[in-house]
Amino acid sequence: MNVSIDNKIYFLSDFHLGAPDAKSSLIREKKIVEFLDRIQYTASAIFIVGDIFDFWYEYKKVVPKGYVRLLGKLAELTDKGLPIYFFVGNHDMWMRDYFKKELNIPVYFEPETFEWNDKKFYIGHGDGLGPGDHGYKFIKKIFRNKLCQWLFGQLHPTWGLGLANYFSRKSREKTGTSDAHFLGEDNEWLIVYCKEILQKQHFDYFIFGHRHYPIDFALNENSRYINLGDWINNFTYATFDGNTVELKKWEE
């Protein structure tokens, strides 16, 4: 992959389309589509690092309605040969093969490592990593269980999606105002997690979503942790130009 100032890699996450209501979600979706339309000419690849949707479940013959503008734009870009990668988040972890078959977008369920221009990257959504949050880690094991997913799939979509949207809303309420400020080096679980990884292996950049607060933090002289923020309040993203990663804000 050619990565340079003229052919950057773009990273963004946490659109949460569908929340808090259809009207505001549509405004946000159009803004994301406009952003993707603008960057396609300077992108060598695009990484979407989780929580595109506030909830997503792929029944055997049914997917949630809506989001056609974004899905159409993603299909258009991959049809043109632009690589797009998607990492599932905690709100859309019930992905199957829809993105791969319909959009030609590979889906990752765990963090992955990449290397470009001799720079090593560790990329993932970020949910359930690091210390703490034991309640969510337990629930995540249940949600990722194949039997539990099958049982949920037996619900009629009206009931299933209604129930899931309720729990997604409760999850956002539980977060409270923690996404509005930096919690401190020792209380940012992903920073703690990155430091643990660095004790075993070097990475130049750790790139995560999930946190909804844009962060560019120096872990040591040669490694940085980047949190991409969100597209609800911050409209932030990151670029890699072959030399360094820069966290930016989208201004229309």
The 8 nearest C-alpha neighbors of each residue, nearest first, counted from 0:
[[1, 2, 43, 115, 44, 116, 6, 8],
 [0, 2, 3, 43, 6, 7, 241, 115],
 [3, 1, 241, 6, 7, 240, 0, 43],
 [4, 2, 240, 241, 6, 5, 7, 1],
 [3, 5, 240, 6, 7, 241, 2, 41],
 [4, 6, 3, 41, 7, 240, 42, 2],
 [7, 5, 3, 41, 43, 42, 2, 4],
 [6, 8, 240, 42, 2, 43, 239, 3],
 [7, 9, 44, 239, 238, 43, 42, 45],
 [10, 8, 238, 45, 237, 46, 7, 44],
 [9, 11, 46, 237, 236, 47, 45, 238],
 [12, 10, 236, 47, 227, 48, 46, 237],
 [13, 11, 48, 47, 49, 208, 229, 14],
 [12, 14, 50, 229, 15, 51, 49, 230],
 [13, 15, 51, 230, 16, 12, 50, 229],
 [16, 14, 53, 52, 51, 13, 50, 18],
 [17, 15, 52, 24, 14, 53, 18, 51],
 [16, 18, 24, 53, 21, 20, 19, 15],
 [19, 17, 20, 16, 24, 15, 53, 21],
 [18, 20, 17, 24, 23, 21, 168, 16],
 [21, 19, 18, 22, 17, 23, 24, 25],
 [20, 22, 24, 17, 23, 25, 18, 19],
 [23, 21, 25, 24, 20, 26, 19, 17],
 [24, 22, 26, 25, 21, 20, 27, 19],
 [25, 23, 21, 27, 17, 16, 22, 26],
 [24, 26, 28, 22, 27, 23, 21, 29],
 [27, 25, 23, 29, 24, 28, 30, 22],
 [28, 26, 30, 24, 25, 29, 31, 23],
 [27, 29, 25, 31, 30, 26, 24, 32],
 [30, 28, 32, 26, 27, 31, 33, 25],
 [29, 31, 27, 33, 28, 32, 34, 26],
 [30, 32, 34, 28, 33, 29, 35, 27],
 [33, 31, 29, 35, 34, 30, 69, 36],
 [32, 34, 36, 30, 31, 35, 29, 37],
 [33, 35, 31, 37, 32, 36, 30, 38],
 [36, 34, 32, 38, 37, 33, 39, 31],
 [35, 37, 33, 34, 39, 38, 32, 72],
 [36, 38, 34, 35, 39, 33, 40, 41],
 [39, 37, 35, 40, 41, 36, 42, 34],
 [40, 38, 42, 41, 36, 37, 35, 76],
 [39, 41, 38, 42, 37, 6, 36, 43],
 [40, 42, 6, 5, 38, 39, 7, 43],
 [43, 41, 7, 6, 39, 44, 8, 40],
 [42, 44, 6, 7, 8, 2, 81, 1],
 [45, 43, 82, 8, 42, 83, 81, 9],
 [46, 44, 83, 9, 8, 10, 84, 82],
 [45, 47, 10, 84, 83, 48, 85, 9],
 [48, 46, 85, 11, 12, 49, 10, 84],
 [49, 47, 12, 86, 124, 85, 208, 46],
 [48, 50, 88, 87, 86, 124, 12, 51],
 [51, 49, 13, 88, 52, 90, 15, 91],
 [50, 52, 14, 15, 13, 49, 16, 12],
 [53, 51, 15, 16, 54, 50, 91, 55],
 [52, 54, 15, 90, 16, 17, 18, 50],
 [55, 53, 52, 90, 91, 164, 167, 163],
 [54, 56, 91, 52, 93, 63, 57, 53],
 [57, 55, 93, 58, 94, 62, 54, 63],
 [58, 56, 62, 61, 94, 59, 95, 55],
 [57, 59, 61, 60, 62, 152, 56, 156],
 [58, 60, 61, 57, 62, 152, 95, 56],
 [59, 61, 58, 62, 57, 97, 63, 152],
 [62, 60, 58, 59, 57, 63, 156, 56],
 [61, 63, 57, 58, 64, 56, 60, 55],
 [64, 62, 65, 55, 61, 56, 57, 160],
 [65, 63, 62, 66, 67, 61, 55, 17],
 [64, 66, 67, 63, 68, 17, 70, 21],
 [65, 67, 68, 69, 70, 64, 28, 16],
 [68, 66, 70, 65, 69, 71, 64, 72],
 [69, 67, 71, 66, 70, 72, 32, 29],
 [68, 70, 72, 71, 67, 66, 32, 73],
 [71, 69, 67, 73, 72, 68, 74, 66],
 [70, 72, 74, 68, 69, 73, 67, 75],
 [71, 73, 75, 69, 74, 70, 68, 76],
 [74, 72, 70, 76, 75, 71, 69, 77],
 [75, 73, 102, 71, 77, 72, 76, 78],
 [74, 76, 72, 78, 73, 77, 71, 79],
 [77, 75, 79, 73, 78, 74, 81, 72],
 [76, 78, 81, 80, 79, 74, 75, 82],
 [79, 77, 75, 80, 76, 74, 81, 102],
 [78, 80, 76, 77, 81, 75, 74, 82],
 [79, 81, 77, 78, 82, 76, 75, 83],
 [80, 82, 77, 76, 79, 44, 83, 43],
 [83, 81, 44, 77, 80, 45, 84, 43],
 [84, 82, 45, 104, 44, 46, 81, 85],
 [85, 83, 46, 105, 104, 47, 45, 106],
 [84, 86, 47, 106, 48, 46, 105, 107],
 [87, 85, 107, 48, 49, 106, 108, 124],
 [86, 88, 49, 92, 108, 91, 107, 85],
 [89, 87, 49, 50, 91, 90, 92, 124],
 [88, 90, 92, 91, 126, 50, 87, 49],
 [91, 89, 54, 53, 88, 50, 92, 52],
 [90, 92, 55, 54, 88, 93, 50, 89],
 [91, 93, 87, 89, 88, 94, 90, 55],
 [94, 92, 56, 91, 55, 95, 57, 143],
 [93, 95, 92, 57, 56, 91, 96, 55],
 [94, 96, 97, 57, 93, 98, 106, 99],
 [95, 97, 99, 98, 100, 94, 106, 101],
 [96, 98, 100, 99, 101, 95, 94, 102],
 [99, 97, 102, 104, 101, 96, 100, 103],
 [98, 100, 103, 104, 96, 105, 97, 102],
 [101, 99, 97, 98, 103, 102, 96, 104],
 [100, 102, 98, 97, 99, 103, 74, 104],
 [101, 103, 74, 98, 104, 99, 100, 73],
 [102, 104, 99, 100, 101, 98, 105, 77],
 [103, 105, 99, 102, 98, 84, 83, 106],
 [106, 104, 99, 84, 85, 103, 107, 98],
 [105, 107, 85, 86, 104, 84, 108, 87],
 [108, 106, 86, 109, 85, 87, 105, 110],
 [107, 109, 87, 86, 106, 110, 92, 88],
 [108, 110, 107, 111, 123, 86, 87, 124],
 [111, 109, 123, 122, 121, 112, 108, 124],
 [112, 110, 122, 121, 109, 123, 113, 107],
 [111, 113, 121, 120, 122, 110, 114, 119],
 [114, 112, 120, 119, 121, 111, 115, 122],
 [115, 113, 119, 118, 120, 117, 116, 112],
 [114, 116, 118, 117, 119, 113, 241, 2],
 [115, 117, 118, 241, 114, 2, 242, 119],
 [116, 118, 115, 114, 119, 241, 242, 203],
 [119, 117, 115, 116, 114, 203, 120, 202],
 [118, 120, 114, 202, 203, 113, 117, 204],
 [121, 119, 204, 113, 112, 202, 205, 114],
 [120, 122, 112, 205, 111, 206, 204, 113],
 [123, 121, 206, 110, 111, 205, 207, 120],
 [124, 122, 110, 207, 125, 48, 86, 109],
 [123, 125, 208, 207, 48, 49, 88, 209],
 [126, 124, 207, 123, 209, 128, 208, 127],
 [127, 125, 128, 124, 209, 89, 88, 208],
 [126, 128, 136, 125, 129, 135, 132, 139],
 [129, 127, 126, 125, 189, 192, 130, 188],
 [128, 130, 192, 188, 189, 191, 127, 131],
 [131, 129, 188, 128, 132, 192, 191, 133],
 [130, 132, 133, 129, 188, 127, 134, 128],
 [133, 131, 134, 135, 136, 130, 127, 129],
 [134, 132, 136, 131, 135, 137, 130, 127],
 [135, 133, 137, 136, 132, 138, 131, 139],
 [134, 136, 138, 137, 133, 132, 139, 127],
 [137, 135, 133, 139, 127, 138, 134, 132],
 [136, 138, 134, 135, 140, 139, 133, 141],
 [137, 139, 135, 141, 140, 136, 142, 134],
 [140, 138, 142, 136, 141, 137, 135, 143],
 [141, 139, 143, 137, 138, 142, 144, 136],
 [140, 142, 138, 144, 139, 143, 147, 137],
 [143, 141, 139, 144, 140, 138, 147, 148],
 [144, 142, 140, 141, 139, 145, 148, 147],
 [143, 145, 141, 147, 142, 146, 140, 148],
 [146, 144, 148, 147, 149, 143, 142, 150],
 [145, 147, 149, 148, 144, 150, 151, 143],
 [148, 146, 150, 144, 149, 145, 151, 142],
 [147, 149, 145, 151, 146, 150, 152, 144],
 [148, 150, 152, 146, 147, 151, 145, 153],
 [151, 149, 147, 152, 153, 148, 146, 154],
 [152, 150, 148, 153, 149, 154, 147, 159],
 [151, 153, 149, 150, 154, 58, 148, 155],
 [152, 154, 150, 151, 155, 149, 159, 156],
 [155, 153, 152, 159, 151, 156, 158, 150],
 [154, 156, 158, 157, 159, 153, 152, 160],
 [157, 155, 159, 158, 160, 154, 161, 152],
 [158, 156, 155, 159, 160, 161, 154, 162],
 [159, 157, 161, 156, 155, 160, 162, 154],
 [158, 160, 156, 162, 161, 154, 157, 155],
 [159, 161, 163, 162, 156, 157, 158, 164],
 [162, 160, 158, 164, 159, 163, 157, 165],
 [161, 163, 165, 159, 160, 164, 158, 166],
 [162, 164, 160, 166, 165, 161, 159, 167],
 [165, 163, 167, 161, 166, 162, 160, 168],
 [164, 166, 162, 168, 163, 167, 161, 169],
 [165, 167, 169, 163, 168, 164, 170, 162],
 [168, 166, 164, 170, 169, 165, 163, 171],
 [167, 169, 165, 171, 166, 170, 164, 172],
 [170, 168, 166, 172, 167, 171, 173, 165],
 [169, 171, 167, 173, 168, 172, 166, 174],
 [170, 172, 168, 174, 173, 169, 167, 175],
 [173, 171, 169, 174, 170, 175, 168, 167],
 [174, 172, 170, 175, 171, 169, 168, 176],
 [173, 175, 171, 172, 177, 176, 170, 178],
 [176, 174, 173, 172, 177, 171, 178, 179],
 [175, 177, 178, 179, 174, 180, 172, 173],
 [178, 176, 179, 175, 174, 180, 182, 181],
 [179, 177, 212, 176, 211, 180, 210, 174],
 [178, 180, 177, 176, 212, 181, 211, 175],
 [181, 179, 178, 182, 177, 212, 176, 183],
 [180, 182, 183, 179, 212, 187, 178, 214],
 [183, 181, 186, 187, 180, 184, 177, 185],
 [184, 182, 186, 185, 181, 187, 180, 190],
 [183, 185, 187, 186, 190, 182, 191, 181],
 [186, 184, 183, 187, 191, 188, 190, 182],
 [187, 185, 183, 184, 182, 188, 191, 190],
 [186, 188, 190, 189, 184, 185, 182, 183],
 [189, 187, 129, 191, 190, 186, 130, 192],
 [188, 190, 192, 191, 187, 129, 193, 128],
 [189, 191, 193, 192, 188, 187, 194, 184],
 [192, 190, 188, 194, 189, 193, 129, 195],
 [191, 193, 129, 189, 195, 190, 194, 188],
 [194, 192, 190, 196, 195, 191, 189, 197],
 [195, 193, 197, 191, 196, 192, 190, 198],
 [194, 196, 192, 193, 198, 197, 191, 199],
 [197, 195, 193, 198, 194, 199, 200, 192],
 [198, 196, 200, 194, 199, 201, 195, 193],
 [197, 199, 195, 196, 200, 194, 201, 193],
 [200, 198, 197, 196, 201, 195, 194, 202],
 [201, 199, 197, 198, 196, 202, 195, 194],
 [202, 200, 197, 203, 199, 196, 119, 198],
 [203, 201, 119, 204, 120, 222, 200, 121],
 [202, 204, 222, 119, 118, 221, 120, 223],
 [205, 203, 120, 223, 202, 222, 224, 206],
 [204, 206, 224, 121, 120, 122, 225, 223],
 [207, 205, 122, 225, 226, 224, 204, 121],
 [208, 206, 226, 124, 123, 125, 122, 227],
 [207, 209, 124, 227, 226, 12, 210, 48],
 [210, 208, 211, 125, 124, 126, 13, 207],
 [209, 211, 212, 208, 228, 178, 226, 125],
 [212, 210, 228, 229, 178, 209, 213, 208],
 [211, 213, 228, 178, 210, 214, 179, 226],
 [214, 212, 228, 227, 226, 211, 235, 215],
 [215, 213, 226, 225, 216, 212, 227, 228],
 [214, 216, 225, 224, 226, 217, 223, 213],
 [215, 217, 224, 223, 214, 218, 225, 190],
 [218, 216, 223, 219, 222, 224, 215, 220],
 [217, 219, 223, 222, 216, 224, 194, 220],
 [220, 218, 217, 222, 221, 223, 216, 194],
 [219, 221, 222, 217, 218, 223, 203, 216],
 [222, 220, 219, 203, 223, 218, 217, 202],
 [221, 223, 203, 219, 218, 204, 220, 217],
 [224, 222, 217, 204, 218, 216, 205, 203],
 [223, 225, 205, 216, 215, 204, 206, 217],
 [226, 224, 215, 206, 214, 205, 227, 207],
 [227, 225, 214, 207, 213, 208, 228, 206],
 [226, 228, 213, 208, 236, 11, 235, 225],
 [227, 229, 213, 211, 212, 226, 235, 208],
 [228, 230, 211, 13, 231, 233, 234, 12],
 [231, 229, 234, 14, 233, 232, 13, 235],
 [230, 232, 229, 233, 14, 234, 27, 15],
 [231, 233, 230, 234, 229, 211, 228, 235],
 [232, 234, 235, 229, 230, 231, 228, 248],
 [235, 233, 230, 249, 229, 248, 232, 231],
 [236, 234, 248, 233, 247, 228, 249, 229],
 [235, 237, 11, 247, 227, 10, 246, 248],
 [238, 236, 246, 10, 245, 247, 9, 244],
 [237, 239, 9, 245, 244, 8, 10, 7],
 [238, 240, 244, 8, 7, 243, 241, 245],
 [241, 239, 4, 3, 7, 242, 243, 2],
 [240, 242, 3, 2, 239, 116, 243, 4],
 [241, 243, 240, 239, 244, 116, 3, 118],
 [242, 244, 239, 240, 241, 245, 238, 118],
 [245, 243, 239, 238, 237, 246, 240, 242],
 [244, 246, 237, 238, 247, 243, 239, 215],
 [247, 245, 237, 236, 238, 244, 215, 235],
 [248, 246, 236, 235, 237, 245, 249, 238],
 [247, 249, 235, 234, 236, 250, 233, 246],
 [250, 248, 234, 235, 251, 247, 236, 34],
 [249, 251, 248, 234, 34, 235, 247, 30],
 [250, 249, 34, 30, 33, 248, 37, 234]]
